[in-house]
């Protein structure tokens, strides 16, 4: 739990939704955007650590954690904008994992003047939705998951997701750190919902996949070597097509390397931030 005296929390209005956020620290803005298999608590190993030098923000996507999912149209990039406006942040570095990565890419394309740098962790990207481009293992996973979802077998659907994203598609669960595994599975379990997956946000037009060359901000792409094989390929593509981007692979990590190997991730992030967005000396 946050321990700093300057910690604050609250809700930012965004359309019909109220987006729960937490913030701490003073300095350049550093905003963490979580994956679709967790909530903002996945950034626990980063929150206080980076608040020593940065204005750190994390928040729950609508439908996750403490943020409810009301009906009606929405866009996750708009929710992100609502949060940082609520906090009076004009410019920041954005760190996004998976769905959070896709969100910050869209945000950077719509609001480039607000982005100092990007960190894309096991990131997705909008507009990449051609099944013919997916690997056989990925297609097999989604076929099994969709069958469980259609049958309303929530326990099986949840277990398939947890195995795929937390353990990794091909990694033996016995080789995964048990403390990380239990924590990641707990966060996943508390946020899993079949109904949530049927709701589609308003797409960025044109989508991000064809516009990566427009991103001018310094960008770090981070991928776990045991993540989904198609996301590993996408990480290479992001690092190639975004002009000022570099790629780092974290060994023995699946989809949540910041939670699985926090010391290594924090070192990598800190080195990148020092080069691209020096902290405020206090």
C-alpha positions as CSV (number, residue, x, y, z in Angstrom):
1,X,0.0,0.0,0.0
2,X,1.2,3.6,-0.7
3,X,3.0,5.1,2.3
4,X,4.0,8.6,1.1
5,X,2.5,11.7,2.7
6,X,1.7,13.2,-0.7
7,X,-0.4,10.2,-1.8
8,X,-3.9,11.0,-3.1
9,X,-6.7,9.1,-4.6
10,X,-10.1,9.8,-6.1
11,X,-12.3,9.4,-9.2
12,X,-12.1,11.3,-12.5
13,X,-15.4,11.7,-14.4
14,X,-15.1,10.3,-18.0
15,X,-18.5,10.3,-19.8
16,X,-20.8,8.1,-17.7
17,X,-17.9,6.5,-15.9
18,X,-15.9,7.5,-12.8
19,X,-12.3,6.3,-13.2
20,X,-10.5,5.5,-9.9
21,X,-6.9,6.8,-9.7
22,X,-4.0,7.1,-7.3
23,X,-1.2,9.5,-7.5
24,X,2.0,10.2,-5.5
25,X,5.3,12.1,-5.7
26,X,6.5,15.3,-7.2
27,X,8.3,15.8,-10.5
28,X,7.8,14.8,-14.2
29,X,4.6,12.9,-14.8
30,X,4.8,9.1,-14.9
31,X,1.5,7.3,-15.7
32,X,1.1,3.5,-15.4
33,X,-1.7,1.9,-17.4
34,X,-2.6,-1.7,-16.5
35,X,-3.2,-4.9,-18.5
36,X,-6.6,-6.5,-19.2
37,X,-5.7,-9.4,-16.9
38,X,-5.2,-7.2,-13.8
39,X,-5.9,-3.8,-12.4
40,X,-3.8,-0.8,-11.3
41,X,-2.4,-2.9,-8.3
42,X,-0.2,-4.7,-10.8
43,X,2.0,-1.6,-10.6
44,X,2.6,-2.0,-6.8
45,X,6.3,-2.7,-7.2
46,X,6.7,0.6,-9.2
47,X,4.4,3.0,-7.5
48,X,6.2,4.1,-4.4
49,X,9.6,3.4,-5.9
50,X,9.3,5.9,-8.7
51,X,7.3,8.4,-6.6
52,X,10.6,9.3,-5.0
53,X,11.5,11.2,-8.2
54,X,8.4,11.5,-10.4
55,X,4.7,12.4,-10.1
56,X,3.4,8.8,-10.4
57,X,-0.2,8.0,-11.4
58,X,-2.0,4.7,-11.8
59,X,-5.7,4.1,-12.4
60,X,-8.2,1.4,-13.0
61,X,-9.7,1.0,-16.5
62,X,-13.5,1.1,-16.5
63,X,-14.8,-2.3,-15.6
64,X,-11.6,-3.1,-13.5
65,X,-10.7,-2.6,-9.9
66,X,-12.7,0.3,-8.4
67,X,-13.9,1.7,-11.8
68,X,-17.3,0.5,-12.8
69,X,-18.4,-0.1,-16.4
70,X,-21.5,1.9,-17.3
71,X,-23.4,1.4,-20.5
72,X,-22.8,3.6,-23.6
73,X,-19.9,4.4,-25.9
74,X,-16.4,4.9,-24.6
75,X,-12.8,5.0,-25.5
76,X,-10.0,4.0,-23.1
77,X,-7.8,6.8,-24.4
78,X,-10.4,9.3,-23.4
79,X,-10.5,7.8,-19.9
80,X,-6.7,8.3,-19.7
81,X,-7.1,11.9,-20.8
82,X,-9.8,12.5,-18.1
83,X,-7.5,11.1,-15.3
84,X,-4.4,13.2,-16.2
85,X,-6.6,16.3,-16.7
86,X,-8.1,15.7,-13.3
87,X,-4.6,15.7,-11.8
88,X,-3.5,18.8,-13.8
89,X,-0.7,16.9,-15.6
90,X,0.1,18.6,-19.0
91,X,2.8,16.2,-20.1
92,X,4.0,12.8,-18.9
93,X,5.7,9.5,-19.7
94,X,3.2,6.7,-20.1
95,X,3.9,3.1,-19.2
96,X,1.3,0.7,-20.6
97,X,1.1,-3.1,-20.4
98,X,-0.9,-5.2,-23.0
99,X,-4.3,-3.4,-23.3
100,X,-2.7,-0.5,-21.5
101,X,0.0,-0.4,-24.1
102,X,-2.6,-0.2,-26.9
103,X,-4.3,2.6,-25.0
104,X,-1.2,4.7,-24.6
105,X,-0.3,4.2,-28.3
106,X,-3.7,5.5,-29.3
107,X,-3.3,8.4,-26.8
108,X,0.1,9.3,-28.2
109,X,-1.4,9.5,-31.7
110,X,-4.3,11.8,-30.5
111,X,-2.3,13.9,-28.1
112,X,1.4,13.9,-29.0
113,X,2.0,17.2,-27.2
114,X,1.2,15.5,-23.9
115,X,3.6,12.6,-24.3
116,X,7.2,12.9,-23.1
117,X,8.0,9.2,-23.7
118,X,6.3,5.8,-24.0
119,X,7.1,2.4,-22.4
120,X,5.2,-0.5,-24.1
121,X,5.1,-3.7,-22.1
122,X,3.8,-6.8,-23.8
123,X,1.8,-4.3,-25.7
124,X,-1.2,-4.7,-28.0
125,X,-2.0,-2.2,-30.8
126,X,-5.4,-1.2,-32.2
127,X,-6.2,-2.3,-35.8
128,X,-4.2,-5.5,-35.6
129,X,-7.2,-7.9,-35.8
130,X,-6.6,-10.2,-38.7
131,X,-6.9,-13.9,-37.5
132,X,-4.8,-15.1,-40.5
133,X,-1.8,-13.3,-39.0
134,X,-2.0,-15.3,-35.7
135,X,0.1,-18.3,-34.8
136,X,-1.4,-21.8,-34.5
137,X,-0.9,-21.7,-30.7
138,X,-2.7,-18.4,-30.3
139,X,-5.6,-19.6,-32.4
140,X,-5.8,-22.8,-30.4
141,X,-5.9,-20.8,-27.1
142,X,-8.7,-18.5,-28.4
143,X,-10.7,-21.3,-29.7
144,X,-10.6,-23.1,-26.4
145,X,-11.4,-19.9,-24.5
146,X,-14.3,-18.9,-26.7
147,X,-15.8,-22.4,-26.4
148,X,-15.6,-22.1,-22.6
149,X,-17.1,-18.6,-22.8
150,X,-19.9,-19.7,-25.0
151,X,-20.7,-22.6,-22.6
152,X,-20.7,-20.1,-19.7
153,X,-18.0,-22.2,-18.1
154,X,-16.5,-19.2,-16.2
155,X,-14.0,-21.3,-14.1
156,X,-12.5,-23.0,-17.2
157,X,-12.4,-19.7,-19.2
158,X,-10.7,-18.0,-16.3
159,X,-8.2,-20.8,-15.8
160,X,-7.3,-20.8,-19.5
161,X,-6.6,-17.1,-19.4
162,X,-4.6,-17.3,-16.2
163,X,-2.4,-20.1,-17.6
164,X,-1.8,-18.4,-20.9
165,X,-1.0,-14.9,-19.6
166,X,0.4,-15.4,-16.1
167,X,2.3,-18.7,-16.5
168,X,3.0,-18.2,-20.3
169,X,1.6,-20.3,-23.1
170,X,4.4,-22.9,-23.1
171,X,6.1,-22.4,-19.7
172,X,5.8,-25.1,-17.0
173,X,3.9,-23.6,-14.0
174,X,6.4,-25.3,-11.7
175,X,9.1,-23.0,-13.1
176,X,7.2,-19.8,-12.2
177,X,7.9,-18.0,-9.0
178,X,5.0,-19.1,-6.7
179,X,4.7,-15.7,-4.9
180,X,4.4,-13.8,-8.2
181,X,2.0,-16.5,-9.6
182,X,-0.4,-16.4,-6.6
183,X,-0.5,-12.6,-6.6
184,X,-1.0,-12.3,-10.4
185,X,-3.7,-15.0,-10.3
186,X,-5.4,-13.2,-7.5
187,X,-5.5,-9.9,-9.4
188,X,-6.7,-11.8,-12.5
189,X,-9.4,-13.6,-10.6
190,X,-10.8,-10.4,-9.0
191,X,-11.0,-8.7,-12.4
192,X,-12.2,-11.5,-14.7
193,X,-15.5,-11.1,-16.4
194,X,-17.0,-12.7,-19.5
195,X,-19.4,-9.8,-20.0
196,X,-16.6,-7.3,-19.9
197,X,-15.0,-8.9,-23.0
198,X,-18.1,-8.3,-25.1
199,X,-17.9,-4.5,-24.8
200,X,-16.0,-2.7,-27.6
201,X,-14.6,0.7,-27.3
202,X,-14.9,3.4,-29.9
203,X,-11.9,2.8,-32.3
204,X,-9.2,5.2,-33.2
205,X,-9.6,6.2,-36.8
206,X,-7.5,5.3,-38.6
207,X,-6.2,2.7,-36.2
208,X,-2.7,2.8,-34.7
209,X,-1.2,-0.2,-36.5
210,X,-0.7,1.8,-39.7
211,X,0.5,4.9,-38.0
212,X,3.4,3.8,-35.8
213,X,5.7,6.0,-37.8
214,X,3.9,9.1,-36.5
215,X,5.0,8.5,-32.9
216,X,7.8,11.0,-32.2
217,X,8.3,10.3,-28.5
218,X,11.2,8.2,-27.3
219,X,9.8,4.7,-26.8
220,X,11.0,1.6,-24.9
221,X,9.4,-1.7,-25.9
222,X,9.6,-4.4,-23.2
223,X,8.6,-8.1,-23.8
224,X,8.9,-11.2,-21.7
225,X,10.5,-14.1,-23.5
226,X,7.6,-16.4,-22.4
227,X,4.8,-14.1,-23.6
228,X,2.4,-14.9,-26.4
229,X,4.4,-15.5,-29.5
230,X,2.4,-13.0,-31.5
231,X,3.1,-10.3,-29.0
232,X,6.8,-11.1,-29.2
233,X,6.6,-10.6,-32.9
234,X,4.6,-7.4,-32.4
235,X,7.2,-6.1,-30.0
236,X,9.8,-6.4,-32.8
237,X,7.4,-4.6,-35.1
238,X,6.8,-1.8,-32.6
239,X,10.5,-1.3,-32.1
240,X,11.1,-1.3,-35.8
241,X,8.3,1.0,-37.0
242,X,8.3,3.5,-34.2
243,X,11.2,5.9,-35.2
244,X,12.9,6.4,-31.8
245,X,12.3,3.0,-30.2
246,X,14.4,0.3,-28.6
247,X,13.6,-3.2,-27.5
248,X,14.4,-5.0,-24.3
249,X,13.5,-8.7,-23.6
250,X,13.2,-9.9,-20.0
251,X,14.2,-13.5,-19.5
252,X,11.9,-16.1,-17.8
253,X,8.9,-13.7,-17.9
254,X,5.4,-14.0,-19.4
255,X,2.9,-11.2,-19.8
256,X,3.5,-9.1,-16.6
257,X,7.3,-8.7,-16.4
258,X,6.9,-5.6,-14.1
259,X,5.2,-7.8,-11.5
260,X,7.1,-11.0,-12.1
261,X,10.6,-9.4,-12.1
262,X,10.1,-6.0,-10.5
263,X,13.8,-5.3,-9.6
264,X,14.9,-5.9,-13.2
265,X,12.0,-4.0,-14.7
266,X,12.5,-1.0,-12.4
267,X,16.2,-0.9,-13.3
268,X,15.3,-1.0,-17.0
269,X,12.6,1.7,-16.6
270,X,14.8,3.9,-14.5
271,X,17.7,3.8,-17.0
272,X,15.3,4.7,-19.8
273,X,13.7,7.6,-17.9
274,X,17.0,9.1,-16.9
275,X,18.0,9.2,-20.6
276,X,14.7,10.5,-21.9
277,X,13.0,12.3,-19.0
278,X,15.5,13.3,-16.3
279,X,13.9,13.4,-12.8
280,X,13.5,16.5,-10.7
281,X,16.3,16.7,-8.1
282,X,14.8,17.3,-4.7
